[in-house]
Amino acid sequence: MHSPNRAAPDKDLVLLDLLDRALDKGVVLSGELVISVADVDLIYVGLKVLLTSVDTLHNMSAAAPLAPLNPPPESQP
């Protein structure tokens, strides 16, 4: 008898296969956390994570170069 909680054997995904797919395609995680008391924001935490392989990142950056995180300040005349 087939159990409804168990996936079919051909649908099983091994953790290693899942990690391989994530590193091959790339995964972006983004989140925010704000701690406030009496409607006053005390702590803000922003999180952005890119999980990918070095080869995939190299291929992506060759296709679309990334802007520097801290661009140099513009000189004023």
TIMI-2910 file (N, C-alpha, C, CB; in pm, 1 decimal, decimal comma, always signed):
<rs>
+----------+----------+----------+----------+----------+----------+----------+----------+----------+----------+----------+----------+------+
!      n_x !      n_y !      n_z !     ca_x !     ca_y !     ca_z !      c_x !      c_y !      c_z !     cb_x !     cb_y !     cb_z ! resn !
+----------+----------+----------+----------+----------+----------+----------+----------+----------+----------+----------+----------+------+
!    +83,7 !   -118,2 !     +0,0 !     +0,0 !     +0,0 !     +0,0 !    +87,6 !   +123,8 !     +0,0 !    -94,9 !     +0,2 !   +120,7 !  Met !
!    +50,5 !   +224,8 !    -73,7 !   +129,0 !   +347,7 !    -87,3 !    +96,0 !   +442,9 !    +27,6 !   +101,6 !   +416,0 !   -224,5 !  His !
!   +197,2 !   +491,3 !    +94,5 !   +178,0 !   +585,5 !   +204,7 !   +170,1 !   +727,8 !   +148,8 !   +293,5 !   +573,5 !   +309,1 !  Ser !
!    +71,5 !   +809,5 !   +190,0 !    +58,7 !   +944,9 !   +135,3 !   +172,1 !  +1037,3 !   +179,6 !    -74,4 !  +1004,8 !   +176,7 !  Pro !
!   +241,5 !  +1006,0 !   +287,8 !   +349,0 !  +1091,3 !   +336,8 !   +482,4 !  +1061,4 !   +269,6 !   +362,8 !  +1075,7 !   +486,0 !  Asn !
!   +489,7 !   +956,1 !   +194,6 !   +616,4 !   +914,5 !   +134,8 !   +613,0 !   +939,7 !    -15,9 !   +644,9 !   +764,7 !   +164,6 !  Arg !
!   +718,0 !  +1003,5 !    -67,8 !   +726,6 !  +1030,3 !   -211,2 !   +763,6 !   +902,2 !   -285,2 !   +830,1 !  +1142,0 !   -240,5 !  Ala !
!   +730,9 !   +898,1 !   -410,9 !   +767,5 !   +783,4 !   -493,1 !   +919,6 !   +777,2 !   -503,2 !   +702,3 !   +792,3 !   -634,7 !  Ala !
!   +977,2 !   +656,2 !   -514,4 !  +1123,7 !   +643,5 !   -519,7 !  +1187,8 !   +724,9 !   -631,0 !  +1161,5 !   +499,1 !   -536,8 !  Pro !
!  +1122,1 !   +739,7 !   -746,5 !  +1181,2 !   +816,9 !   -854,6 !  +1174,1 !   +967,2 !   -828,1 !  +1112,0 !   +784,0 !   -985,2 !  Asp !
!  +1097,5 !  +1010,1 !   -729,7 !  +1085,2 !  +1151,4 !   -695,2 !  +1178,8 !  +1191,9 !   -581,5 !   +942,1 !  +1182,8 !   -657,1 !  Lys !
!  +1244,2 !  +1094,9 !   -520,9 !  +1335,2 !  +1127,2 !   -410,7 !  +1449,3 !  +1213,6 !   -461,3 !  +1390,3 !   +998,7 !   -345,2 !  Asp !
!  +1480,4 !  +1315,2 !   -385,7 !  +1589,4 !  +1404,7 !   -422,4 !  +1693,3 !  +1398,8 !   -312,0 !  +1538,8 !  +1551,1 !   -445,0 !  Leu !
!  +1809,1 !  +1354,8 !   -346,6 !  +1916,8 !  +1341,5 !   -250,0 !  +1970,1 !  +1481,3 !   -218,8 !  +2030,3 !  +1247,8 !   -303,9 !  Val !
!  +2011,1 !  +1501,7 !    -95,5 !  +2061,2 !  +1631,0 !    -52,3 !  +2176,7 !  +1678,0 !   -140,1 !  +2105,2 !  +1624,5 !    +93,0 !  Leu !
!  +2261,3 !  +1586,4 !   -180,7 !  +2374,2 !  +1622,0 !   -265,9 !  +2327,4 !  +1673,3 !   -401,6 !  +2466,2 !  +1502,0 !   -284,4 !  Leu !
!  +2223,8 !  +1612,0 !   -457,4 !  +2168,3 !  +1659,6 !   -584,7 !  +2108,1 !  +1798,9 !   -568,9 !  +2061,7 !  +1561,5 !   -637,3 !  Asp !
!  +2039,7 !  +1822,8 !   -458,5 !  +1980,8 !  +1953,4 !   -432,0 !  +2089,3 !  +2059,9 !   -419,1 !  +1895,3 !  +1948,7 !   -304,8 !  Leu !
!  +2195,7 !  +2028,6 !   -347,7 !  +2306,8 !  +2122,5 !   -332,6 !  +2374,0 !  +2148,1 !   -467,2 !  +2409,5 !  +2069,0 !   -231,2 !  Leu !
!  +2389,2 !  +2044,6 !   -547,5 !  +2449,7 !  +2060,2 !   -679,5 !  +2365,8 !  +2152,4 !   -767,2 !  +2466,5 !  +1923,6 !   -747,2 !  Asp !
!  +2236,2 !  +2136,3 !   -764,5 !  +2147,5 !  +2223,7 !   -842,5 !  +2153,9 !  +2367,2 !   -792,9 !  +2003,2 !  +2173,1 !   -836,4 !  Arg !
!  +2154,7 !  +2385,5 !   -660,8 !  +2159,3 !  +2520,7 !   -604,1 !  +2289,3 !  +2590,3 !   -641,2 !  +2143,8 !  +2515,9 !   -451,2 !  Ala !
!  +2400,9 !  +2519,3 !   -634,6 !  +2529,6 !  +2579,6 !   -668,9 !  +2540,7 !  +2604,4 !   -818,6 !  +2644,4 !  +2490,4 !   -622,0 !  Leu !
!  +2478,2 !  +2520,3 !   -898,5 !  +2484,7 !  +2536,1 !  -1043,7 !  +2403,0 !  +2656,0 !  -1090,2 !  +2435,3 !  +2409,3 !  -1113,2 !  Asp !
!  +2285,1 !  +2674,1 !  -1035,7 !  +2196,3 !  +2783,4 !  -1077,1 !  +2216,3 !  +2909,3 !   -994,5 !  +2052,1 !  +2739,5 !  -1067,5 !  Lys !
!  +2250,1 !  +2893,6 !   -867,7 !  +2262,8 !  +3007,6 !   -777,5 !  +2133,9 !  +3028,0 !   -699,8 !  +2298,9 !  +3134,9 !   -855,3 !  Gly !
!  +2147,3 !  +3066,0 !   -575,1 !  +2032,8 !  +3090,9 !   -487,7 !  +2055,0 !  +3224,5 !   -418,7 !  +2013,8 !  +2975,3 !   -383,0 !  Val !
!  +1952,1 !  +3307,8 !   -416,3 !  +1959,5 !  +3435,9 !   -348,4 !  +1860,4 !  +3433,8 !   -232,9 !  +1930,2 !  +3554,1 !   -446,1 !  Val !
!  +1910,1 !  +3463,4 !   -114,1 !  +1826,0 !  +3474,0 !     +5,0 !  +1827,7 !  +3618,9 !    +50,4 !  +1875,0 !  +3378,3 !   +119,2 !  Leu !
!  +1712,0 !  +3671,1 !    +82,8 !  +1702,2 !  +3809,4 !   +126,8 !  +1602,4 !  +3816,6 !   +241,6 !  +1660,0 !  +3903,2 !     +9,7 !  Ser !
!  +1635,6 !  +3895,3 !   +342,6 !  +1544,6 !  +3908,4 !   +455,3 !  +1574,3 !  +4032,7 !   +536,5 !  +1552,3 !  +3786,2 !   +543,6 !  Gly !
!  +1478,3 !  +4071,0 !   +616,5 !  +1491,6 !  +4187,1 !   +703,6 !  +1434,0 !  +4153,7 !   +840,6 !  +1420,7 !  +4311,1 !   +642,7 !  Glu !
!  +1494,5 !  +4212,4 !   +942,7 !  +1446,1 !  +4196,9 !  +1079,0 !  +1453,1 !  +4332,6 !  +1146,1 !  +1528,7 !  +4090,3 !  +1157,8 !  Leu !
!  +1340,9 !  +4377,2 !  +1201,6 !  +1336,2 !  +4504,9 !  +1271,5 !  +1283,1 !  +4479,0 !  +1411,7 !  +1247,5 !  +4609,3 !  +1195,1 !  Val !
!  +1360,5 !  +4521,7 !  +1511,8 !  +1317,3 !  +4511,5 !  +1651,4 !  +1282,8 !  +4651,3 !  +1697,8 !  +1428,0 !  +4446,5 !  +1742,9 !  Ile !
!  +1158,8 !  +4666,9 !  +1743,5 !  +1113,9 !  +4798,9 !  +1786,0 !  +1037,8 !  +4787,7 !  +1917,3 !  +1025,8 !  +4864,5 !  +1677,6 !  Ser !
!  +1041,5 !  +4897,5 !  +1992,0 !   +968,3 !  +4909,0 !  +2117,9 !   +889,2 !  +5039,0 !  +2111,4 !  +1065,2 !  +4906,0 !  +2243,1 !  Val !
!   +760,3 !  +5032,6 !  +2136,2 !   +672,0 !  +5149,0 !  +2134,8 !   +683,9 !  +5224,3 !  +2002,5 !   +704,4 !  +5242,6 !  +2252,4 !  Ala !
!   +681,8 !  +5150,7 !  +1892,7 !   +691,1 !  +5206,4 !  +1757,4 !   +818,8 !  +5283,9 !  +1731,0 !   +574,8 !  +5295,4 !  +1732,0 !  Asp !
!   +924,6 !  +5253,9 !  +1806,0 !  +1056,7 !  +5311,7 !  +1781,9 !  +1149,1 !  +5198,0 !  +1739,6 !  +1112,1 !  +5386,5 !  +1909,6 !  Val !
!  +1199,0 !  +5207,1 !  +1616,8 !  +1289,4 !  +5103,6 !  +1567,0 !  +1422,8 !  +5112,1 !  +1639,4 !  +1309,7 !  +5117,1 !  +1414,7 !  Asp !
!  +1460,6 !  +5002,6 !  +1704,5 !  +1586,3 !  +4999,4 !  +1778,1 !  +1696,0 !  +4929,9 !  +1699,7 !  +1567,1 !  +4930,6 !  +1911,1 !  Leu !
!  +1662,8 !  +4819,9 !  +1635,5 !  +1761,9 !  +4741,1 !  +1562,4 !  +1704,1 !  +4702,9 !  +1427,3 !  +1803,7 !  +4614,4 !  +1642,4 !  Ile !
!  +1783,8 !  +4723,0 !  +1323,4 !  +1747,9 !  +4680,1 !  +1188,7 !  +1859,0 !  +4589,6 !  +1137,8 !  +1725,7 !  +4802,5 !  +1092,9 !  Tyr !
!  +1821,5 !  +4472,7 !  +1090,1 !  +1917,7 !  +4379,5 !  +1032,3 !  +1868,3 !  +4344,5 !   +892,6 !  +1934,9 !  +4250,4 !  +1121,5 !  Val !
!  +1950,7 !  +4372,8 !   +793,3 !  +1920,1 !  +4336,5 !   +656,2 !  +2016,6 !  +4226,8 !   +613,0 !  +1929,1 !  +4460,0 !   +561,8 !  Gly !
!  +1965,1 !  +4126,4 !   +544,5 !  +2047,7 !  +4012,7 !   +504,8 !  +2025,5 !  +3982,3 !   +357,6 !  +2016,1 !  +3888,6 !   +591,3 !  Leu !
!  +2135,5 !  +3977,0 !   +283,3 !  +2130,0 !  +3934,4 !   +143,3 !  +2244,3 !  +3836,3 !   +123,2 !  +2140,2 !  +4057,3 !    +43,0 !  Lys !
!  +2210,2 !  +3715,6 !    +80,8 !  +2307,9 !  +3609,0 !    +64,0 !  +2296,9 !  +3554,3 !    -77,3 !  +2286,8 !  +3496,6 !   +168,9 !  Val !
!  +2411,0 !  +3538,8 !   -141,5 !  +2418,0 !  +3474,2 !   -272,0 !  +2495,8 !  +3345,6 !   -254,7 !  +2484,1 !  +3566,8 !   -379,5 !  Leu !
!  +2431,2 !  +3233,8 !   -283,1 !  +2494,5 !  +3103,3 !   -271,0 !  +2507,2 !  +3044,0 !   -410,4 !  +2413,4 !  +3008,8 !   -176,5 !  Leu !
!  +2631,6 !  +3030,7 !   -456,0 !  +2656,8 !  +2976,0 !   -588,4 !  +2798,8 !  +2922,1 !   -594,5 !  +2633,9 !  +3082,8 !   -697,5 !  Thr !
!  +2830,6 !  +2852,2 !   -700,2 !  +2966,2 !  +2802,0 !   -716,6 !  +3053,5 !  +2912,2 !   -776,3 !  +2968,0 !  +2675,1 !   -806,3 !  Ser !
!  +3183,7 !  +2897,9 !   -762,7 !  +3277,1 !  +2996,5 !   -816,2 !  +3265,8 !  +3001,5 !   -968,5 !  +3422,3 !  +2963,3 !   -773,4 !  Val !
!  +3248,9 !  +2887,2 !  -1031,0 !  +3237,7 !  +2881,4 !  -1176,5 !  +3112,0 !  +2953,9 !  -1224,2 !  +3236,2 !  +2735,6 !  -1224,4 !  Asp !
!  +2999,3 !  +2931,5 !  -1157,7 !  +2875,4 !  +2998,6 !  -1194,7 !  +2887,0 !  +3148,7 !  -1173,3 !  +2758,1 !  +2942,7 !  -1114,4 !  Thr !
!  +2946,6 !  +3190,5 !  -1063,4 !  +2964,4 !  +3332,7 !  -1036,4 !  +3054,4 !  +3396,3 !  -1142,3 !  +3023,6 !  +3353,9 !   -895,8 !  Leu !
!  +3159,4 !  +3325,7 !  -1181,2 !  +3249,4 !  +3377,0 !  -1284,3 !  +3174,7 !  +3393,5 !  -1416,6 !  +3370,5 !  +3283,0 !  -1302,4 !  His !
!  +3093,1 !  +3295,2 !  -1453,1 !  +3015,2 !  +3304,2 !  -1576,6 !  +2912,2 !  +3416,8 !  -1569,8 !  +2945,3 !  +3171,3 !  -1604,8 !  Asn !
!  +2849,5 !  +3434,9 !  -1454,9 !  +2750,1 !  +3540,7 !  -1438,6 !  +2816,1 !  +3678,7 !  -1445,5 !  +2675,2 !  +3523,9 !  -1304,8 !  Met !
!  +2931,8 !  +3692,7 !  -1382,3 !  +2997,4 !  +3823,2 !  -1380,4 !  +3054,7 !  +3857,4 !  -1517,0 !  +3107,9 !  +3825,9 !  -1274,9 !  Ser !
!  +3090,0 !  +3758,3 !  -1596,8 !  +3138,2 !  +3785,9 !  -1731,9 !  +3023,0 !  +3836,5 !  -1819,2 !  +3202,0 !  +3659,0 !  -1794,2 !  Ala !
!  +2903,3 !  +3785,0 !  -1795,0 !  +2786,8 !  +3826,2 !  -1872,9 !  +2737,3 !  +3964,2 !  -1831,6 !  +2674,9 !  +3724,5 !  -1857,8 !  Ala !
!  +2739,7 !  +3993,0 !  -1702,5 !  +2691,4 !  +4121,3 !  -1650,3 !  +2778,9 !  +4161,4 !  -1532,9 !  +2541,2 !  +4112,9 !  -1607,5 !  Ala !
!  +2881,0 !  +4244,9 !  -1556,3 !  +2971,4 !  +4283,5 !  -1447,5 !  +2896,9 !  +4352,3 !  -1334,0 !  +3081,1 !  +4375,2 !  -1500,0 !  Pro !
!  +2938,6 !  +4323,2 !  -1211,6 !  +2876,9 !  +4382,0 !  -1093,6 !  +2937,0 !  +4518,9 !  -1064,8 !  +2893,7 !  +4289,6 !   -972,2 !  Leu !
!  +2854,6 !  +4608,5 !  -1015,6 !  +2903,9 !  +4740,0 !   -974,8 !  +2976,9 !  +4725,2 !   -842,0 !  +2787,2 !  +4843,3 !   -963,2 !  Ala !
!  +3079,0 !  +4806,0 !   -816,7 !  +3149,7 !  +4796,9 !   -688,6 !  +3056,4 !  +4831,1 !   -572,8 !  +3272,0 !  +4890,4 !   -687,5 !  Pro !
!  +3080,3 !  +4766,7 !   -458,2 !  +2995,4 !  +4791,7 !   -341,3 !  +3010,8 !  +4933,5 !   -289,5 !  +3027,8 !  +4693,2 !   -230,6 !  Leu !
!  +3133,4 !  +4982,8 !   -285,3 !  +3160,7 !  +5117,7 !   -235,8 !  +3226,7 !  +5197,4 !   -347,4 !  +3251,2 !  +5114,6 !   -108,1 !  Asn !
!  +3147,6 !  +5264,3 !   -430,8 !  +3209,3 !  +5340,6 !   -539,1 !  +3289,2 !  +5457,2 !   -481,5 !  +3102,0 !  +5392,0 !   -638,2 !  Pro !
!  +3394,2 !  +5497,9 !   -551,6 !  +3473,8 !  +5609,2 !   -500,1 !  +3391,0 !  +5737,0 !   -497,6 !  +3600,5 !  +5629,5 !   -585,2 !  Pro !
!  +3414,2 !  +5822,4 !   -398,1 !  +3337,3 !  +5948,1 !   -390,6 !  +3373,0 !  +6039,5 !   -508,1 !  +3364,3 !  +6021,3 !   -255,7 !  Pro !
!  +3271,8 !  +6111,7 !   -553,2 !  +3293,5 !  +6203,3 !   -664,3 !  +3370,9 !  +6325,1 !   -615,1 !  +3158,9 !  +6245,7 !   -728,0 !  Glu !
!  +3465,5 !  +6367,6 !   -694,5 !  +3543,5 !  +6485,0 !   -654,8 !  +3462,5 !  +6611,6 !   -679,9 !  +3678,1 !  +6490,6 !   -731,6 !  Ser !
!  +3472,9 !  +6705,2 !   -589,4 !  +3401,2 !  +6830,5 !   -601,7 !  +3496,8 !  +6938,3 !   -651,9 !  +3337,7 !  +6871,1 !   -466,8 !  Gln !
!  +3452,2 !  +7023,0 !   -746,6 !  +3542,1 !  +7125,5 !   -802,5 !  +3572,2 !  +7235,8 !   -705,7 !  +3483,1 !  +7184,6 !   -926,2 !  Pro !
+----------+----------+----------+----------+----------+----------+----------+----------+----------+----------+----------+----------+------+
</rs>
